[in-house]
Amino acid sequence: MKLLSILLQAAPTGGKDNGMMTILMMVAFVGIFYFFFIRPQQKKQKEIKKQREAMKAGDKVVTSGGIYGKIKDVNDTSFTIEIAENVRIKVDKASVFATADDLTKTQQ
């Protein structure tokens, strides 16, 4: 709001047309910002969430910390991942970003 008031004060005083033009420019700026920054990020987050929900026991995954492993158990908010023989860790679902198979496909 402070930015809007500064822009409106900086507009030349020539009547209603200049004020209306300033408001239209602000609306256009917000629209451009939404379509180029906010919307693509929301779509990407939905895609990542969909991938996490599709993960099941036996899938090979990589955590955000770079740990490779295989999912052994799926809970509501976490995965149990086997990172070596008889070595299992419990991680939050939000820390698993991709399956190991997806990473090898993109690197080729």
C-alpha positions as CSV (number, residue, x, y, z in Angstrom):
1,M,0.0,0.0,0.0
2,K,2.8,2.4,0.8
3,L,4.3,1.8,-2.7
4,L,0.9,2.5,-4.3
5,S,0.5,5.8,-2.3
6,I,4.0,6.9,-3.4
7,L,3.3,6.2,-7.0
8,L,0.0,8.0,-6.9
9,Q,1.7,11.0,-5.3
10,A,4.4,11.0,-7.9
11,A,1.9,11.0,-10.7
12,P,1.5,14.4,-12.4
13,T,-1.6,16.3,-11.4
14,G,-3.5,16.7,-14.6
15,G,-6.9,15.2,-13.8
16,K,-8.6,11.9,-13.5
17,D,-6.9,10.4,-16.6
18,N,-3.4,10.4,-15.1
19,G,-4.6,8.8,-11.9
20,M,-6.5,6.2,-13.8
21,M,-3.5,5.5,-16.0
22,T,-1.3,4.9,-12.9
23,I,-3.8,2.5,-11.5
24,L,-4.0,0.6,-14.8
25,M,-0.2,0.4,-14.9
26,M,-0.2,-1.1,-11.4
27,V,-2.8,-3.6,-12.3
28,A,-0.8,-4.6,-15.4
29,F,2.3,-4.9,-13.3
30,V,0.6,-7.2,-10.8
31,G,-0.9,-9.3,-13.6
32,I,2.5,-9.7,-15.3
33,F,4.2,-10.6,-12.0
34,Y,1.5,-13.2,-11.3
35,F,1.7,-14.9,-14.7
36,F,5.5,-15.0,-14.9
37,F,6.4,-15.8,-11.3
38,I,3.6,-16.9,-9.0
39,R,1.6,-19.2,-11.3
40,P,4.6,-21.3,-12.6
41,Q,5.8,-21.8,-9.0
42,Q,2.3,-23.0,-7.9
43,K,2.2,-25.5,-10.8
44,K,5.6,-26.8,-10.0
45,Q,4.6,-27.3,-6.3
46,K,1.5,-29.2,-7.3
47,E,3.6,-31.5,-9.6
48,I,6.1,-32.2,-6.8
49,K,3.2,-33.0,-4.4
50,K,1.6,-35.3,-6.9
51,Q,5.0,-37.2,-7.4
52,R,5.4,-37.6,-3.6
53,E,1.9,-39.0,-3.2
54,A,2.6,-41.5,-6.0
55,M,5.7,-42.9,-4.3
56,K,5.4,-46.3,-2.9
57,A,7.5,-49.0,-1.1
58,G,10.3,-50.2,-3.3
59,D,10.9,-46.9,-5.2
60,K,14.4,-45.6,-5.2
61,V,14.5,-42.0,-4.0
62,V,17.0,-39.1,-3.3
63,T,16.4,-36.8,-0.3
64,S,17.1,-33.1,-0.2
65,G,20.3,-33.9,1.7
66,G,21.5,-36.1,-1.2
67,I,20.9,-39.4,0.5
68,Y,20.0,-42.2,-2.0
69,G,17.9,-45.1,-0.8
70,K,14.9,-47.3,-1.3
71,I,11.5,-46.6,0.3
72,K,10.6,-49.4,2.8
73,D,7.5,-47.9,4.4
74,V,5.1,-45.0,3.7
75,N,3.3,-43.1,6.4
76,D,1.1,-40.0,6.3
77,T,3.9,-37.5,6.8
78,S,7.1,-39.6,6.4
79,F,9.0,-42.3,4.6
80,T,11.2,-45.0,6.0
81,I,14.1,-45.3,3.6
82,E,16.7,-48.1,3.6
83,I,20.1,-46.5,2.7
84,A,22.2,-49.6,3.2
85,E,21.6,-53.2,4.1
86,N,19.6,-53.1,7.4
87,V,20.2,-49.4,7.8
88,R,16.9,-47.5,7.8
89,I,16.1,-43.8,8.4
90,K,12.8,-42.0,8.8
91,V,12.5,-38.8,6.8
92,D,9.8,-36.3,6.3
93,K,7.9,-36.5,2.9
94,A,8.8,-32.9,2.2
95,S,12.5,-33.7,2.1
96,V,12.2,-36.3,-0.7
97,F,12.2,-34.4,-4.1
98,A,12.7,-37.0,-6.8
99,T,13.1,-40.7,-7.5
100,A,16.5,-41.9,-8.3
101,D,15.2,-43.2,-11.6
102,D,13.9,-39.7,-12.6
103,L,17.4,-38.2,-11.9
104,T,19.2,-40.7,-14.1
105,K,16.7,-40.1,-17.0
106,T,17.3,-36.3,-16.9
107,Q,21.1,-36.7,-16.7
108,Q,21.3,-38.8,-19.9
